[in-house]
């Protein structure tokens, strides 16, 4: 336990003293110990897990009473408790046995020994622990040679993987998640067990699955995790639309690219450009509707007309089924999926300012992220084509900048309010108010009038009779 941040050392010694006062053994377990040996432990925000052979709740209460300024949360139904102290979250649980019945999402839990608790761990590298007991304080307890697996960058289960994954099928996702995050290899026997048992993931709630999937997506190279999800069959179980992207058809010797591997390349590309979780999801979803829109034409070859619009339409349904949020984050992804083909159509010198304005208007503050997605979508290995496409996007971004500086269309709001329209035309609330607003918007986007109040008002009054007669 060398080179541990001072704050963590203080916490460990406090827990040692608290456990001794209660007459129970205590241990640091899991992720913290693993990350220490990987050189990933830092002073800042961190979760630490502790196991005691006894009541985790009682130990947490005693620890909280010894740390000034800490807060305590008790979860009696789970037999766990949490102590928050600054940026640290300390989780306490009693050692236990845990298993799942064949068709249940809820585990059977009973008290157990430290050995029982380590046996229920998902991976050998997560079964490492340190003793916090006075007689052997700081001693590493490694019953499954987890240290050897860390050195060999190997992911495997502590016991027969079929038993591990039967007890909790989410452990299959976790094995792939850690392999993706750490760029480790999944041991062959463990990988084969995941493949054989992939269908069992269906007893796990969508909330638990999406939590692991999002962690894979947020890894440095998520294509590694998705490749394993695909090869084991897990992806097909909970995200069949993405699985369906795989495959290449051929007609008269004409083939198209494999849209699954293309999507993974786009996902990795967009991360290099700087992407949060939802831009990464936009990359995952951008071609999701290509399979049903796929057509072959003798002259044009393979086409996927309308996959952008259909993909946007599918977004809400897929987000709901996966347990993803249906708020502005879903709407952001849907927007980028719908618009991802638009910028490349604006490359020509002959493209009008109007077309640029409409893109800026529709994308709003997400225009920069849209351009990142478009750049990431270039996956050709031909260096000349790659450079040409990127130059085209440079041109589009320059045109967007010029038009935006001139017309201020981003996050545009109509310069005329409903009250002003009703007063000027002496009308009551009606469809005519909306017609005026739409006409003003189109006139500004087309470049017929400037984007300002006086021009909009003059336009309305000039066409006053048309509005009133049509109303």
N, C-alpha and C positions, 0 to 999 in steps of 0.2 A: 504494500500500500504506500509506495513512494510517489512523490510528485503529485499528490492529490491536493486540490485547492484547499486552502485553510478553512474556508467556510464548511466544506464537506467533512473535513477532519473533525471539526467541532460538532457537527451533527452526529457523526458516527460515535464519538465518545459520549455524547449525551444519551444516545440510544443504548449504548453499552451499559451506562450507569442506571438508566431507567429499567432495562431488562433485568439487571442484577437485583435491583430493589424489589422486583416482582417475583424473582426466583425462576425466571424463564429464559431459555436461550433465544438469541436473535441473530439474524443473518441479513446481509445485503445480498440481493439476488438479481439475476437477469441482466437487463440491458446495461445498467451502469457498470457492472463488472466486465461484461463483454466490451463495452466501449472504452473502458480504461486500457485494456490490452491492445485495442486498436488505435489508441492515441486520440480518441475523440471526446474525452471528458474536458469540459470547460467550466469556468467559474459561474457563468450566467444561468439562464433559465434551464431547468432540468428536472426530470421526473426520476425519483429514486424509489425502488421497491424493497420492502423489508418483510421477512417471514419470521414468525415466532412459533415455537411449538407450545401453543397456548392460545390465548385470546389476543388477536390482532387489535381489537378495539380497546382492550384494557391497556395494552402497550402504547397505543397512539395517545390515549388520554394522559398517561403518565409522561410521555414525551412532550406533549403540548403544554403541560403544567410546568415544564422545566425550560421552555424556550419562550422568552418574553417577546410579545408582539406576534405570536403565532395564532392561527385559527384552526379549529377542529371541525371536521364533518364526519358524522358516523352513518354508516349504511348497514343497519342491523340485518336486513334481509339477505345481504351478501356476506355478512361477517367481516366487513372491511371498514377501514377508517382512513381519512386523509388529514394530514397536518400540512398547512401552508405556512411557509416561512420565507418572506421576501420573494425571490424568483424560484424558490424550490418548492416542489410538491412531493411530500413524503407519503407513500402509500403503504399501509400496514394490513397484513392478513395472517390468519393462523394457518399453519401447515395443514394441507388437506389432500384428500383423494378426490378426483373429479372424473366423471365419465358421462357420455351421452347414451341414452337409449336409442334403439335403431331408428325410430322415426320421430324423434323429439329434438326441438331446438334448445331445451332446457337441460342443463347437466344435473346429474345426481352428485351431491357433494357431501362428504363426511370428513371428520377430523382425521389427521394423519401425522406421520413423522416427517422430518426433513427429507428423508429418503423418498417417502411417498410424494412429497411436493416436487422434488426434482424429477421423479419419474413422469409426472404429468406435464413437464415442460415440453414445448414443441420441438426444440432443436437442441443439440448438444452445446452449441455456443451460447444458448440462453439458459443453460442449466448450471452455469458457473455461479458460485457464491463465495462470499467472505464471511468468516465468523466474526461476530462482534462480542464474543464472550471473553471474559477476563483471562481464562486459562489458555486460550489459543487465539487471541485477538489478531485479526488481519490474515489468518490462515486461509489459503485458497482451498475450496472444496470442489473437486472436479471429478465426479464419479463416472462420467461418460467420455473422458478424453476430449473435452471441448477445446482445450488449449491446442491440442494437436490439429483439430479441425480449423481453428483460427489460423494457425501457421500455414496450413495447407489450402486455405481459402475454400473450405469444403462445407456444404450444407447437408446435414443428415439428422435423423431423429434419434433420440436417446435409446429407444427400444424399437421393436419391429414397427416399421412405418405404417403397416396396415392397422395395427392396434392404435398407434398415435393418431392417425387420421380418422379412424372409426370413432374414437373417443370425442374428438372435436374436428369436424371436417374443415373448419376455417384454417386449421394449421397448414393445409395444403396451400392456401393463399399466402399465408405468412412465410412459408418456406420460399416461395417464389419472390415474395416482397423483399426478404432479406438478401436473396441471391441477386436481385436487381439493384438494391441499394448499395450493397458491398461489392458487387461484381464478383461474387463467388460462384462456384460450380455446385449444382445439386448432385449429390452422390447418386449413382446409377440405380441402386435398389430403391432409394427414396423417390426418385423421379418416376420409376416404373409403378410404384404404389400410387402416386398421385394420378397417373394416367389410368390405372385400373379402377380407381375409386372416385374419379372426377364427378360422376353423377351424384355422389353423396353431398356435394356442396349445396344441393337444392334444399336441404333441411335447415340451412343457415339463413338467418334473416338478411334482407337486402341491405339493412343499415350496417351490419358487420362486414358484409362483402365489399360495399362501396368504400368503407373506411380503408380497407387494405388496398383496394384498387387505386384509390387516390394517392396513397403513399407510393405505389409503384409509379404512377404518373408523375409524381413529384421527384422521383429519383433522377440522377444526373443523365442517365441514358435509359429511358423507360422502354425503348424497343427491346431491351434484354428481357424485361419482365413479360411484355406482351408476347414475345416469341415463345417463352416457356408456357404461358397461359394457353397459347394456341396449340403447341405441340402436345401438351398433356390432355387437351380436350376441355379444360376448365372454361375457357373463353366461350365456347359454344354453348355451355350450360346457362350462363347468365347474361351474355352479350352476343346473341346469335347474329345480329345485324353486322357486327364487326367481323365475325368469323366468316360470314358470307362474302366478304370482300375478296377472300382468297380464291385464287384460281385464274387460269388463262384459257380463253377460248381461241380457236383458230378456224378461219374460213378461207379457202383458196390460198392457203399459205400466209394469210395476214393475221397476225396476233396483236393483242393489246397488252399493256403492262399489267402486272399483278397488283391490283389496287390495295391489297392488304399490306404487302411489303412497302409499297409506295407510301401508304398512310404512316407507317412506322418511321420511314425516313423523314417525312414532313414533320412528324412529332419531334424527332431528335433535332431537326434543323431549326424549328421555331424556338427551342430552348436555347440554342446558341445565340439567337437574336434577342433573348430576354423575354421570358414568358411566365406568367403566373398560372395557377391551376386552370383557370377558365379559358385562357388563350390556348393552353395545351388541349383542353377538351374541344375547342374549336378545330384544332388540327385533327383530332381523332374523328370528329364528325363531318369534316368538310366534304368527303366523298362517300359518305355512308349510304347514299341512295343510288350509287352507280349500278349495282347489280340489276335492279328492276328497270332501269332506264337504258340498259345496254342494247344497242341495235347494230346490225352490220349492213352497210350499203356498198354496192359494187364500186361506186366512184369515191365516196368519202371514207370508206373503211369503217372501223368501229367508232361509234358515237355514244355519248351519254347525255343527250339533250334533256335539260330539265332536272338534272340530278341536284343542282343547287337549290331549286325551289322545293323539290320533294324532300331533300335532306332537312331543309329548314322546317318543313311541315312535320317531319318525324321527330324533331328534337324534343318537343315537349313530352311526347309519348314515351320516348326512350328515357328521358330524365326521370319521369314519374316512375317507370318500372324499376329503374336502378336505385331509386331513393335519393336522387340528386335534387337540389332546390329548384323550385318552379318560379323563383322571383326574378329580379333583374339580372342575375347571373345566367339563368337559362335564356332570357331574352337576348343577352349579349352574345351567347354562343349561337343562338338561332340567327341573329343578324349577320354575324360573320360568315356562317355557312351560306346564307342567302346571297351575300354580296361577294363571295370570294373569287368569282370569275369576272367581276365588273372591271377592276383596274386594268387587266391585260387588254381589254377592249378599247382602252383610252390611249393606246400607244401612238396612234397615227397623228401626224402633224395637223391633219384636217379635222380632228376632233374639236368640237366647239366648246367654248367656255360653259355653255349650258349643260353639257354632259358632265363636265367636272363638277359644276355646282350641285347637280342632282346627287352625285356620289357623296360629296361632302355633306349635303343635307341629310341623306339617308344614314350615313355612317356616324355623323356627329363626332363626339369626342373619341369614338373608337376607330377613327380613320387610321391612326398610326398603327394600332394593333392589326387592322385589316391589311395594311401594307406588309407588316411582318409575316402574316400568314401567307400572303401572296408570294413573297420572296422565298419562304420556306417550301412552298409548293413546287419549286423548281428543283427537280431531282435528277435531271439528265446527267449522265456521266461524260457527255461531250463538252469539253471545256469551252469550245467556241459558242455553242448554244447557251451554256450556263452564263457566260459573260454577256452575251447578247440580251438574254432575258433580264439580267440584273440591270443592265444599262437602260432597258425599256422601263423598268420600275423606277430607276433614278429620274427618268424623264417625267413619268406620271407624278411622282412626288414633287418635282419642281413645279409642274403645272398646278397641282393642288395648292402649293404654297402661294403661287402668284394669284390664283383666283381667290383664295381665302383672304389674302391681304387686301384685295380690291373690294370684294363683295361681302365679307364677314358672314358667311353662310353657316359655319359650324354651329350646331345647336341653335339654329335659326328659330325665331319667334315672329309671328305675324305682327307687323307694325301697327295694324288696326285692331282695336278691341271690339268685342261684340256690342258693348254699350255705345261706342262711338259710331259704329255702323248704323245701329237702330236710330240714334239721334239724328244723324246726317240725312238718312233716307226717310225719316219719320215713319218707321215701321215697328211692329211688335216682334217679339222672339218668333223666328220662323226659319224655314229652310233657306230663305234668301240670305240670311246672315252667313251661313256656311258657304253659300255659293260665292259671296263676295270674298270671303277669306281664301277660298280655293283659287279664285281668279287672280287675286293679288299674289298668292304664292307662285302660281304658274308664271305670271308676268315677270316676277323677280328671278325665278330660276331660269326662265328663257332669256333673260337679259333685256327684256322689253322696257323695264323701268329699273331705276336704282333701288337698292335695298335700304330705303329710308321712309320715314313716316309721311313726309310731304308728298313724295312721288306716289306713294300708295294711295293717299287720300285723293290726290288729283286724278289718278287712274279710276278710282271708284266713282267719283263725280262725273267723269267723262262718259262712263258706261252706265250711269245711273238708270236711264230708261230701260236698258236691256235687262238689268237685274230685276227691276220692278215688274216688267212685263212677263219675264220668265217665271217670277215668283207667283 
